[in-house]
Amino acid sequence: MTKVWFITGSSRGLGRSLTEAGLAKGDRVAATARNPETLHDLVEKYPDQVFAIKLDVTQRDEVYRSVAYAIDQFGKIDVLVNNAGFGIIGAAEAFTDQQVRSQLETNLYAPIEVTRAVLPQMRKQRSGRILQISSVGGRVGNAGLSIYQAAKFGLGGFSEALAKEVAPLGIKVSCVEPGGFRTDWAGASMTYAREVEGYESSVGARVSFFTSGKYIPMGDPDKAANAMIDLANHPDPPVHLVLGSEAIALLSQADAARQADLKKWLPVSLSTDHQEAVNFLETKEGRAFLNPKTN
Ligand SMILES: NC(=O)c1ccc[n+]([C@@H]2O[C@H](COP(=O)([O-])OP(=O)(O)OC[C@H]3O[C@@H](n4cnc5c(N)ncnc54)[C@H](OP(=O)(O)O)[C@@H]3O)[C@@H](O)[C@H]2O)c1
């Protein structure tokens, strides 16, 4: 069955690939962009399937207006994709206040707001899919990306909680977590903080990595688009879907380090329980609570 999509940031990169793939498959798309002119070719090619809608995701009135327009034209929204976003690199102390706010407004507040705008319709439908284009940087922290990753970790937390909240309504939420993909993300779209002395080996190394021209992301945006279409059609989608080998390598390392720390520091973690809890944990029930696998 064909679906109705609402996609933010359809002008370029992953959002553009996904918009094109959905249309090619016969789906209908509310394709949104800061400059809808960028979607002109798609409107010409698929006049019965696509609306190009102006949406700067940081503008609350545009968010609610574009969602209402899409519902009015298509009668429903089956899949919301919060894709619009950009990267920012630098030392945490070096960003301007404006840079921090603009990053959080675009990559965190905006997807939360677009989700909140679409939810009443999905609740009425008792169905819907929400794909949050987060990042492997929403699961693993790296020097130089503190503010970007604060936004993406935030989006992951919001989405994981939301997935549990809306499951009884027939709505499924997935965080899509790409590693490097060949879009403008690390190139023309990237923004930087001023350089600050002392961070050469951490932040400086990451900046050089991106600006050297030697970084060639491993991911193919068109293949990511196909994976996202499959995800939106899957009856049992995961809450987190990692995309690309880079992301898998990074996350596997980070997960192993987290597990090792959890184990190493377990005595300290457990030492803070109230005596009543200590007594409970010595029972069979208590042991099963702490480690369901031993049950
Ligand atoms: N590519 C990667 O390696 C990678 C990895 C992990 C996560 N991601 C995430 O994937 C998503 C898409 O990025 P991309 O790789 O496709 O990068 P991209 O090629 O730079 O595309 C970014 C898209 O976001 C749009 N956008 C930015 N700010 C916006 C705003 N305020 N309102 C509306 N649209 C806005 C851009 O629109 P304009 O054309 O108007 O600028 C563009 O369509 C982002 O959330 C990014 O963080 C990318």
The ligand as a Gaussian input file, in Angstrom:
#p B3LYP/6-31G(d) Opt

LIG

0 1
 N       25.644000      12.731000       6.329000
 C       26.106000      12.262000       7.461000
 O       27.256000      11.832000       7.555000
 C       25.188000      12.226000       8.661000
 C       25.571000      11.413000       9.736000
 C       24.756000      11.353000      10.849000
 C       23.594000      12.089000      10.894000
 N       23.249000      12.892000       9.841000
 C       22.012000      13.657000       9.960000
 O       21.248000      13.493000       8.787000
 C       20.400000      14.613000       8.613000
 C       20.494000      15.096000       7.176000
 O       21.806000      15.584000       6.935000
 P       22.550000      15.367000       5.550000
 O       23.636000      14.422000       5.773000
 O       21.577000      15.087000       4.473000
 O       23.214000      16.806000       5.377000
 P       23.015000      17.943000       4.240000
 O       23.332000      17.383000       2.905000
 O       23.794000      19.098000       4.748000
 O       21.447000      18.273000       4.290000
 C       20.912000      18.915000       5.403000
 C       19.447000      19.209000       5.130000
 O       18.873000      19.816000       6.314000
 C       18.234000      21.012000       5.912000
 N       18.154000      22.003000       6.986000
 C       19.142000      22.458000       7.796000
 N       18.644000      23.391000       8.645000
 C       17.310000      23.503000       8.350000
 C       16.242000      24.291000       8.861000
 N       16.427000      25.179000       9.853000
 N       15.003000      24.127000       8.343000
 C       14.789000      23.246000       7.332000
 N       15.767000      22.500000       6.780000
 C       17.011000      22.630000       7.290000
 C       19.041000      21.520000       4.720000
 O       18.289000      22.481000       4.017000
 P       18.981000      23.668000       3.132000
 O       19.236000      23.069000       1.786000
 O       17.947000      24.748000       3.138000
 O       20.239000      24.068000       3.844000
 C       19.245000      20.199000       3.980000
 O       18.081000      19.840000       3.291000
 C       20.847000      15.644000       9.643000
 O       19.951000      15.630000      10.740000
 C       22.222000      15.156000      10.065000
 O       22.573000      15.573000      11.358000
 C       24.034000      12.968000       8.738000

